[in-house]
Amino acid sequence: MTWRKFSDRWQGWIVILYGVELLDELIYGLQGAVLPFLRDDLALTYTEVGLLFTIPGLLGIASEPVIGLLGDTRHRRALVGGGIAATAVGLGLVGIGQTFWMILLAFSILYVASGAYVNLAQATLIDRDPKRAEQTMARWTLVGSLSVMIAPLIVTVLFYLGYGWRGLYLALAGVAGGYTALLLRHRFATHAGADKRAAPRELLSALITALKNRELVRWIILTELSDLMLDKLLEVTGLYFHDVVGVDLGAASGAVATLTIAGVIGNALLVPALEKVDGLRVLRASAIGVLILFGAWLLAPSVWLKYGLIALIGFATAGWFAILRGRTYAILPGQSGVIVSITALGNVSSVFVPLIVGRVADACGLQTAMWLLALGPLALILGLPKGEKIA
């Protein structure tokens, strides 16, 4: 095999790995778009709809630490292949499911499977070149944000053409099945423990050692707190515009779209920017700017000014997850599976954020509760290392 052919084949494999995030976010976007149809067809209550996300989410969080640790052994290929195959099964079950319990089972399979094939595909990309973890994560995040943006559009077009939601899930099940064959062609051997057996004592020791790494814990905590201004803000933006600002449901959806599109633009510009600018500087400067913008957004008297400010916030926060997760991976090069495990443990805190915000909103109003999200940029301002390089 010539060097050119080898290079082309390697680049093709990288595209396949990035395609994992594209597929995963398409599935995520499909869930939100078809939820009203699924609820009506199965006559689900609001409580049952909530359980469809809460129970699978908790199962996913519980399984990811084990998956991550096993991912640092020779079993990574089996975990990725099994995860994408299970995803195909889960999608198929949603497509044919006729009861709440069947859909709950299917969603549970999807959440646990995502922790295997998505997280370990991301980790494999990082292991290729640990020194460029931030740039890799920037591309990964861009692919995901593009997929989240286009998924509802694809669903809308297909619904307009007469396709039902069950057919969409069955079609994606077929895509996932095809992707299983593509992923299983690779050895997944770029990580340091690619030849190791799964020795429980050694895996547990690696996890405990990593938990004692203060620098690692710092980046994980900062990543979780930054999410207050990322996913958590996205989740309540529509509600805020409708309940507090007073716009109708269509205009509230437009605010969510504005935030999402601005984030895509920011992610697209971040990819080339990280080739020239240190990610730590980007985080520090944007955190200060976002804290000011967020306060101005909450206090702005004009509806149109609020739309403009939410767009600026989405643009400015676009690189946060990519840079923070890249810095996290850089702490333990070659041990990306351990990073997956510990970040999963950190995700437990995010489960309670909506509940806390909701309780404060019930007691003091949503306008007041929104100020809690300012802890995201504030944490970055106070918690980022002072030097330009990680310790």
Buried (B, 14 or more C-beta within 10 A) or exposed (E): EEEEEEEEEEEEBBEBBBBBBBBBBBBBBBBEBBBEBBBEBBEBEEEBBEBBBEBBBBBBBEBBBBBBBBBBBBBBBBBBBBBBBBBBBBBBBBBEBEEBEBBBBBBBBBBBBBBBBBBBBBBBBBBBEBEBBBBBBBBBBBBBBBBBBBBBEBBEEBBEEEEBBBEBBBBBBEBBBEBBEBBBEBEBEBBBBBEBEBEEEBBEEBBEEBBEBEBBBBBBBBBBBBBBBBEBBBEBBBBBBBBBBEBEEEBBBBBBBBBBBBBBBBBBBBBEBBEEEEBBEBBBEBBBBBBEBBBBBBEBEEEEEBBBBBBBBBBBBBBBBBBBBBBBBBBBBBBBBBBBBBBBBBBEEBEEBEEEBEEBBEEEEBBEBBEBBBBBBBBBEEBBBEEEEBE
